[in-house]
Amino acid sequence: MAKIKAKLIIQGKEIELPIVQGSMGYPAIDVSSLHSNTIKTFDPGFSSTAECSSSITFVDGGKGELLHRGHPIEQLAEKCEYLDIAYLLFNGELPNSREKTGYIKSIKEHSLPHDQLNNIFRGFRRDAHPMAVMVGVVGSMSAFYFDENMKVNNQNHRKLSAQRLIAKVPTIAAWSYAYSQGRPFVYPKDELSYSENFLNMMFSTPNTKYLQNPVISKAFEKILILHADHEQNASTSTVRLVGSSGANPFACVAAGIASLWGPAHGGANEATLKMLGEIRNEGRINEYIKRAKDKTDSFRLMGFGHRIYKNKDPRAIIMKATCHEVLDELGLRNDPIFKLALKLEKIALEDEYFVKKKLYPNVDFYSGIVMKALGIPNSMFTAVFALARTAGWVAHWNEMILNENSKIGRPRQIYTGKLRRDVPNL
Ligand SMILES: CC(C)(COP(=O)(O)OP(=O)(O)OC[C@H]1O[C@@H](n2cnc3c(N)ncnc32)[C@H](O)[C@@H]1OP(=O)(O)O)[C@@H](O)C(=O)NCCC(=O)NCCS
């Protein structure tokens, strides 16, 4: 990291601060010494703050670039499976064929949850949202793996916990849905791939077989790959922050799921489908476009725009191609909701307001459409996102612990309350 300094002049006092520069991206001013000068920085929402250094994922929103461990997402999506990416995020390199075989074997071995977990599911109301169930059940796994079985400073324990999470979260996600439907739990099967397994646990029942379709399982795999990691978003930062106290990894990932559940984070694809349902027919698209452009109306076109990507979201380009493949395969081109989505996309992409503001469809616009076409219910969209993001969460949690400069997360605040005052005699 370079040693160029920035100068801060505050209340007549001059303070020199080092500039830190990663291998790519903008430089940052290292303000970590300020607390000893009794000065704080104020940055609600951390929009100008790099909380950590990380070598996992790089995003350049201006260029529309996303790299995992240096590899472009386009190449990863074309050449790899989700478990290759999960291995890459955690270990830093793609697996060779021997490593891959061993990794897949371990994931399959751990995909079966402890039998006692069935009882935890049964404590939930049937109408509970699958994400509420996932937060609870994944958190409850910290009661199965702790103490001698899970020491956060033991690299083998961390590796095993990461694999347990990647292996069991699909089963927990599928069972969260099965439970809400009053359906028996379907167990994972070793002969199926990671994606096929999830689809089988979601859609088969003890008396009906789910017929696997390679176009569908490939599309699902793409959804997982494209959502596997996206550097320091709210849920990933949550996992790192919770983990910084040395907390159990299953509890950390449960906290990540809770953060992801919020509509401002993982809920955009569900919101896109809800919006399409409201628009209902192509004749009403212009009315909604007009509303999205109206500054006095809080309505926004869901699935358009991105905080970081001010050029195209590279994930959206891949998801769009997958979306078209799926709609063709399933003969859904003329289904009213998909026709409506494609028409809306076309109109918005040609509209001056959206073009000028660089508001392109984001990955959630297409992933919502693909998941609906795959028959995944709206309430499971964020759960699928959580299952994909587990790979990123465990990689960041491990990296945070490995970093010898990591400290317990302890943000400061600007106090705006009452001044010191005496308690009156009552
Ligand atoms: C994602 C999002 C929050 C990014 O917001 P941001 O980077 O903070 O950008 P801003 O909210 O400052 O928006 C910039 C301008 O574009 C407009 N804009 C952004 N997204 C818009 C949308 N989806 N529909 C209509 N106008 C939009 C804003 O009104 C603003 O206009 P102004 O400059 O005239 O005030 C925003 O684009 C959005 O709300 N999109 C819809 C929800 C969504 O799809 N989220 C998933 C993200 S992966």
The ligand as an ORCA input file, in Angstrom:
! r2SCAN-3c Opt
* xyz 0 1
  C     -31.025      0.946     -7.184
  C     -31.269      2.401     -6.850
  C     -31.665      2.498     -5.383
  C     -29.968      3.170     -7.098
  O     -30.148      4.426     -6.671
  P     -29.009      5.552     -6.643
  O     -27.746      5.082     -7.214
  O     -28.969      6.081     -5.278
  O     -29.534      6.572     -7.640
  P     -30.547      7.714     -7.281
  O     -31.613      7.209     -6.391
  O     -29.760      8.894     -6.827
  O     -31.141      7.997     -8.713
  C     -30.499      8.806     -9.700
  C     -31.585      9.446    -10.546
  O     -32.232      8.410    -11.318
  C     -33.612      8.313    -10.946
  N     -33.914      6.883    -10.796
  C     -33.087      5.928    -10.286
  N     -33.654      4.733    -10.376
  C     -34.861      4.921    -10.956
  C     -35.890      4.044    -11.301
  N     -35.789      2.742    -11.074
  N     -37.013      4.556    -11.868
  C     -37.095      5.881    -12.105
  N     -36.128      6.768    -11.807
  C     -35.023      6.300    -11.230
  C     -33.747      9.037     -9.629
  O     -35.038      9.557     -9.451
  C     -32.696     10.085     -9.739
  O     -33.213     11.128    -10.516
  P     -32.725     12.663    -10.244
  O     -31.252     12.687    -10.488
  O     -33.493     13.455    -11.246
  O     -33.088     12.967     -8.831
  C     -32.365      2.993     -7.755
  O     -31.958      2.941     -9.095
  C     -33.702      2.272     -7.567
  O     -34.443      2.623     -6.649
  N     -34.028      1.285     -8.458
  C     -35.243      0.522     -8.333
  C     -35.097     -0.594     -7.300
  C     -34.192     -1.713     -7.768
  O     -34.320     -2.240     -8.851
  N     -33.255     -2.085     -6.905
  C     -32.343     -3.178     -7.163
  C     -30.953     -2.730     -7.191
  S     -29.920     -4.113     -7.594
*
